[in-house]
Structure formats: structure tokens, C-alpha cells
């Protein structure tokens, strides 16, 4: 049985990923600082992903690692705490994978890795749709930590030959939390303009992690992900015209198309989002559907 180590396994995405992988037939080792409730993982490790000893113990027998452990917002610690905690846990996981010969790591990066969404200054993306090569403008420790994580992934591939897929997640939530965020965004669309009104259903977050585990890719790859439409219930053209005037639009955008370029997700990982907050059946599927495990690529 293929075994996956999931760090940050008690977090929102961590629990969804764990459940999805278990339903898909994987053995899962769940690592977290603590567990607020039962987990579906068949093996549980409690400890800090910054600790080489903890990660070494948790990685025993693992064929791949999904690294989700992080301080997820700059408000949850001092800048030094946020930055050092995030980069230390990521480097520790990558080093353990490299030394053990674990050839696939899926890393939770963020749309904030290019710096603009959380930037305290009045800045906008250099262009739309936002892709993985967009220029950075970073002024907070969390965004810096995510960009540093992606660079650590490049080092891990060069140094150990590890393939690392860094997923740039936008706002991720359950149907209920997405609906609440949609209501706030509908009332104040400008508040989400710098992230292109992007979002991702929690079930799709689990699906894209699975896709990244089994995709036939090599190297250190950064992949932007998003739902197929903007969170705000208006046309994409209207949103750009009113809230991002003068920002270059580099290709034709459909009437309700996402402003995150997900070409890499589609072509490299074979992933397309299944869920939209705007479809009436959005929350009908309350379980994460099992899919074929496929083979884990080196």
C-alpha cells in the first residue's frame, strides 16, 4: 500500500486531503501539533514539523509527502515567527524527503507568494490573468515565506533530485465558508480585486493535491489553482473595468472566467475544478469522491 505523510493534517485542508487520500486507498500518516478530533488516517504522529526528529519519525515508510503545516496568515505571529516557522518546517520536510529518497513532495504555497494580495501598499497585479511568473511585490513575512518555500523546492530538486509541486492556493473553504465570503465580496468587490476574486472549494483542494501526487512531472513546479469562475457574482469584464482599470489583460477572458491562469494545473496535473459557488448543486456532494490512485511518479 502506498503511504503518504500529510503534515498539518489537523488543518482545514489537511483534514480534507487526509480523508480524500484514505478514501482513494492510500495509507496516510497524519502529522500535526495536535488533533482537535479523530482523523481518518491509519497512523498519527503528534509533533512539530520544524523538528527533524519528528519529521524523520513521521516519514518512516512514506512514499510521498504532502506538506501543509504552516502559520497561514501574517496576523498569527510576529513577522519573524511567521517567516522562520514556515521556512523551517518546509526545509525540514524537504531535507528529510531528500535524505530518505522520497521523490515526490506536494507543497502548499499560496497566491500570496507574489506578494500583492497582502501588500500594505496600494498596489495591483502587474497584469491579469495572474500566472505563476507574475512579478513579485512583497511587503509581509507570510508572502515572503511562501516565495522562499518555492525557492527551497528548487534547491531540493537540484540538490536531492526531489520532484516538488508547489500549489499556489487562493482562499480555500467549505461551501458554507465560501458562501459567507461571497456575500462579503459581493458587498465590497474591491476587497478581493488584488487576488482576482479567486477561490477554491475545499473538495477541489483535496483533488488537486491528489493530482499533484500522481502527475507525470519532474522538477520543482509551481502551479496556480482556482475555481473556474470569480467569487463575485458579476461578469469578469465588469469587475476588471470597475476595480482594475488600466491593468493589462494579456489575453481574451470569458464572461465568467477566473482571473487565475490555471493552464499548468490543467496541462501538467490534469486537474480541472469540479465545484463552483455559483452552481445550484455546489454543496450537494458532501463527500470527497474517491478516484483512481494511479502511480506515484518519481
HELIX and SHEET records of a PDB file:
HELIX    1   1 UNK A   12  UNK A   23  1                                  12    
HELIX    2   2 UNK A   52  UNK A   58  1                                   7    
HELIX    3   3 UNK A   74  UNK A   76  5                                   3    
HELIX    4   4 UNK A   79  UNK A  100  1                                  22    
HELIX    5   5 UNK A  111  UNK A  114  5                                   4    
HELIX    6   6 UNK A  141  UNK A  160  1                                  20    
HELIX    7   7 UNK A  175  UNK A  187  1                                  13    
HELIX    8   8 UNK A  189  UNK A  195  5                                   7    
HELIX    9   9 UNK A  202  UNK A  214  1                                  13    
HELIX   10  10 UNK A  236  UNK A  243  1                                   8    
HELIX   11  11 UNK A  263  UNK A  269  1                                   7    
SHEET    1   A 7 UNK A  43  UNK A  46  0                                        
SHEET    2   A 7 UNK A  27  UNK A  32  1                                        
SHEET    3   A 7 UNK A   3  UNK A   7  1                                        
SHEET    4   A 7 UNK A  64  UNK A  67  1                                        
SHEET    5   A 7 UNK A 104  UNK A 110  1                                        
SHEET    6   A 7 UNK A 163  UNK A 169  1                                        
SHEET    7   A 7 UNK A 220  UNK A 224  1                                        
SHEET    1   B 2 UNK A 127  UNK A 128  0                                        
SHEET    2   B 2 UNK A 248  UNK A 249  1                                        
SHEET    1   C 2 UNK A 172  UNK A 173  0                                        
SHEET    2   C 2 UNK A 200  UNK A 201  1                                        
END                                                                             
